[in-house]
Amino acid sequence: MRTLSHRLQQLPISSIRKLIPLSDAAKKNGVKIYHLNMGQPDVKTPQVMIDALQKWNKNPIAYAPSGGTADYLQALETYYHDLGFLFVNTKNILGTIAGSEGINMAMFAVCDPGDEILVFEPFYSSYKTSAQMWGINLVPIETSIETGFHFPSQEKIETLITPKTKAILYSNPCNPTGTVYTKEEVQLLIDIVKKHNLFLLSDEVYREYTFVDRPHISILKYMQEIPQQAVLIDSLSKRYNLCGARLGNLVTLNTSIFSGALKFAMSRLSGGIVDQYIGAQLVHVPKSYTQDMQKEYQSRRDIMFEGLSKIPGVVVTKPEGAFYIMAELPIDDAETFSIWLLEKFRDNNETVMLAPGYGFYDDPEKGKTQVRIAYVLEEKYLRRSVEILEIALQKYNN
């Protein structure tokens, strides 16, 4: 029998989802699990979007245009105009099947196999999977918990640039660290890509969720300055709690990137037409929806950060946005500990599920004692989760 491809065998398993079979088995035995492993918000989707889904009656359910339906693209144009970016229009917005496909499209458009993309580490785990699918080498730019995972100096970044470097990729606010980059940091990236003629890929799916007294600095602020180099990757998943609808988009003024990404989109025919019909309702969602969520996540952030900070041996830095926190735990191996939590540990028949940190690093050893925690549960459940984690750590280390 022929063997499977080497690239398939080398493809990393998501540390966010890898342990789900263990959690499913525990649930079958009646165990209550507090899921801190996945960024699946518990906040309700806007009712106007649910109403649109319930009213859908077109039969048959047809293909959508490969680049997105007119209504969906127009709604996205309106959204960006409301942010103040009036140059964005439907001709430079491409609908994608969530932000994940946008990442794939952007990488595929700017890199050949063997090319390199610089990425700030720790990084969203799917970046590594996407890069390996296309034969691209991710080159990590190390950041540290001691500095809140902010960017290192320009000199340190530039030492990693080689003739094979094609782009810099970053998420802002950052998944998994919650870091919100300053205007000076984003300007630093602009200066570097201009100096070295690189592409700049900005993943901004958590744009609305910042907890600092300074504005979020979008790549859109600089897109007209570097029109041939900038690509925005965006998504409705977390903004409107539409994770299951798989709605995203790219924005770029580079017509070659746009047309190439459209060819990619044509190869998978279309995104979901029902999904895009729902997404187009974003123009009817009041601004108070995301404003209220921002306040809710900030409150949850405070609970999680303060709770973790009080646990002996746990090291954390206060997240500035998104809804994640990276925590250094007083253990030898975070995956072993996470498995133990699901298979062996119970407190009043309850436990927590974590995302082992190794999946957010190029070198798994760097994240071996870290976990990513998503504070996407109600406040009372977050408090209980912290309590369980503290009890578990005491028992595990004794």
N, C-alpha and C positions, 0 to 999 in steps of 0.2 A: 504493500500500500504506500502511495506517495505521502511524504511528510507535509505537514502544514508549513506555511511560510514562516521564515525566521522573524520577519517583522511582527507577525501576529503573536508569536510566542514571546517576543520581547516587549509587547505593549503592556504598560503598567496597569494594574488593577486599581481602581479608585479607592483610596483609603477612606473616603467619605461613605462609600456604599459597600465596601468589601465585607463588613461584618453584619450586614442586614440578615443573612440566613440565621445567624446566632440570635439576633433580637427576635426574629419571627418564631424561632423555636422556644425562646423564653416566654413570649406572649401566649403561645399555645398552652403553656403550663400555668397560665394565670398570673404571670409576673407583670407588674406595671413598669413601663420603661419611659423615662423622660429623655426624649430625643434631643440631644444637643449636638449631634453629629452633622446634621443637614440643614442648609439654609431654606427650610420650608416654613414660611411664615404662617401663623395661625390667624392673622387678621383677615376679615372677610373681603372678598372681591367686591368692587363697587357694584351696587345694586343695578345701576343702569346697564352694566355689562351682563349681569345675570339675566335681566329682563330681555336683552337683545338675543341672548342664547335661546331663551324660552319661546321667543317670537319667531325664530328662524323657521321658514316653511318652504324654502325653495327646493324643488324636486325636479331633476336629480341634483345631487350635490356635485358640482362640476369642479374642474381644475380652476385654480386662480392663475392670473398672469405670473410668470416666473419671478419677476422682480417685485411683486406685490400688487394688491388691488389698488385701484385709484383712490377709493375712500380711505384705505389704511394709510397710504402714502400722504394723502392730503391732511389726515389727522396728525401724522408725525410732523409735517411741515408746520402746522399750526402750533404744535407743542414747542418746537424749536424757536419759532417766532416769539412765542410768549416768554421764552428765556432771554430774548433779545438778540438772537442770531438770525437776522432777517435775510441774510444771503443764502441760507439753507432753503432748498426747494425740492419739489418732487423729482427733479432731474438728477439730483445728487444724493438721493436717499434710496437705498435698496433694501427691500424687505427680506428678512432672513428667518429661518426656523430657529428662533431664540438667539441669544447671544452666542451660544456654543457654535452654531454654524457660522456666525459672523467671524469668530476667531479662526475657524478653519478656512473660510474664504480669504481673510486678510493674509494669513500665512501662505496659503497657496498662491495668492496673487503676487506677493513680493519676493518669494524665495524659491530657489531650486534646491534639489537634494544636495546636502553637504553645506549649504549656506548656514549662517548663524544669526540668531536673534538674541540680543541681550535682554534679560528680564530680571527684575528685582526680586530677590529671594528673602523670605518665603513668598511663593506665588501660588495662584489658583492652580490646583492640581491638574485640571483639564488642559492647561497650556502644554504640559509635558506630553500628554497623550496625543494632542493634535500635532505637535512638532514631530513626534516619532512617526506618526502616520505618513507624513510628507517627507520624511528623511531629513528634517531640519534639526540642527543642533542648538539647543538652548544653552546659553552661556550665562550662568547666574552672577548677578551683582549682589554681593552679600550686604545685608542690613542686619541690625542687631536689636534685640529687645531693650537693651540699655538706652538706645537713642530713639525709642519709639518707632523703630523700623523706618526712619526717614532716610533719604538718599545720602550716600557718601559723597565725597568731594568730586568735582569734575575730573581731577587728575586720576582718581581711582577708577572712575568709570571709563575714562579714555584708555587706560592701560589694557582694557579687555577688548578693545576694538582691533580687528584684524582685517585683512583684505576680504575675508569671507563674510564679515558682518554686513547684514542688509538692513536690520531694523532694531529699534528698541520697543519693547512691549511693557506696559504697566497698567495697573488698575487703580482707579482713583474715584471714590474711596477704595482702599485696598481690601480685597479678599485674598488672604485670610487675616490680615493684621488689624484692619480697621483704621489704618493710617490715612489721613487726608493731607495731601501734599500742598505746600505753600505756593504762592505765586512765584517766589524765587526758585523753588525746586522745579516747577514746570518750565519756567524760563530757562533754567539750566539745561533741560532736555532739548528745548528749542535751539539753544545755542550749539549744543553738541551735534544734533542732526543736521543743522545748517553747515557746520564746520566740516563734518565728515560725509555729507551727502547720504544720509540714512533716512529710512522711513520711520515714522513715529506712529505706533499703534496704541490707542488709548481706549481702555475698557472702562466705561463709566456707568455701569448698570445700577450703582447705588448712589447716584448723583444727589438725590433728594435727602439722603440720610447722613447729615453731618452734624456734629455736636461741638463745634468750635466757633469762636467769635471772629471768623473770617470766611469769606465766600468760597464756595467750591470753584476751582479754576479748571474750566473745561478746555480741552484741546480746540474746541470750536472758537475760543477766543483768539487763537493763533492760526486757524486754518487758512485764512486768506493771506497770511504772511508766508506760510509754507504750503501752498496749495497742492504741489506735486508730491509732498512727503507725508501728509497727515491723513490718518484714517481713524474715524470714531467707530467703536463697537458699542452697541446699545441694546437694551432689552426692556420689555414691559413686565417681565416675570416678577420682579421684586417691587417695582414701582406701583403696580396695581394688583399684586398678588394673583398673577396669572401663570404660575409656574407650569401648570399642565397644559396651557394653551400654546406654548412654544412660539412666542412672538418676539422678534428682535429686528434689528436693522443695522446697516452700515451707513455712514455718511463720509463722502470724500469728494474733493474737487478734481482729483486726478481721473481724467476720463478713461485712461488706459486701465487703471485699477478697477474702475466702475464697470467697464465693458467686460473685463476679464471675470470679475465676480458675477456678472450677469450670465456669462457662459457657464460658470459653475452652477448657478441657480437653474439654468435651463436643463442641465444634466440630471437634476433631481426633480424636474418638471415644475413643481409648484409647492408653495407652502399651503397650509390648510385654509380654505376659503371661509369656513365657518369661524375659525380662530381669528382671521383678519377682520371679519365682520364685527366680532366682539371687540377687538382691539381698536377699531375705528371709533368706538364710542368714547374713547379717552377725552374727546373734545367736550363731552357732557359731564365729565367727572369734576366736581368742584375742587379748587385748589386746597380747600380745607382737608381733603382726604389725605394727601401726602403730608400736609403740615401736621395733622393729628398723629399720623404714623411716626413722623420724625420725633415728636414729643414722647410717644410711647416707647420707641426704641432707645431714646436717650435715658428714660427712666429705667428701662430694663438693663441698659449698659451699666448704669450706676449700681444697681443691685448686684449684678454679676461681678463687676470689678471690685466693689467693696467686700463682697463675700469671699471671693478668691484671695484677695489680699490678706485676709485674716487667717487663712489656712497655713500652718507652719510649713515652710519649705517650698511653697508655691510662689513663682515669680511671674508677674504680669506687668504690662504697661497699659495705661488707660486708652482704650480705642477712641479715635476721633470721629469715626463714621462707620457706615455699613452696619452689620449686626453680628460681628465676629470678634473673638478675642483669642489670641495665641497665649497659651499658658505653659510655662516650664514647670513640670511636676517633679517631686522628690522620689523618683522611681528610676529603674534601670532601662526599661523598655516600655514605651507608651502603648504599643500594639498588644504586647503580652498583658499589660494591665487592662486594656480595653476589652480584651477577650475574657479575662477573669471577671470583670464587672458583669458581663452578660451570661457567663456560664456558671460562675460560682458564688458571686456576692449578691446578697439580698439584705435590705433593711426594711422590715415590715412588708416583705414581699415586693419591694420596689428597688430599682436600680437606675443608673444613667447610662446613656450611650454617647461615646465621644468619637471624634475623628482623629486618629493618630497623626502626629505631626510630620512623619517622614514623607508623606505624600505631597507635601508642599515645598519640598527641597529637591534639588537635582541630586545631591548626595544624601541618601536616606539617613546616614549616620548623624547628620546635622540636626535632624528633627526627631531623633530617637526618643528623647525624653519630653517632647512637647506634644500638646494636643490643641486642636482648634475646637472652640466652643461657639455654637450659634445660639445667641440669646433670643430665640423666636417663640418662647413660651410665655404664658401669663406670669405675672410677677410672683404669685404665690407658688407656682411650679418652679420658677427659677430659684427661689429661696430654698425650696425643698431639695432641688437638685444640688445646690451648693452644700447643703447639710449632708446629703447622701455621699457626695464626693469626699468630704472631709472625713466622715466615718470610714469610708472605703480605704482611703489612703492610710489611715491609722492602722486598720486591720491588715492591709496588704504589706505594710512595712514591719509588722510585728509577727 
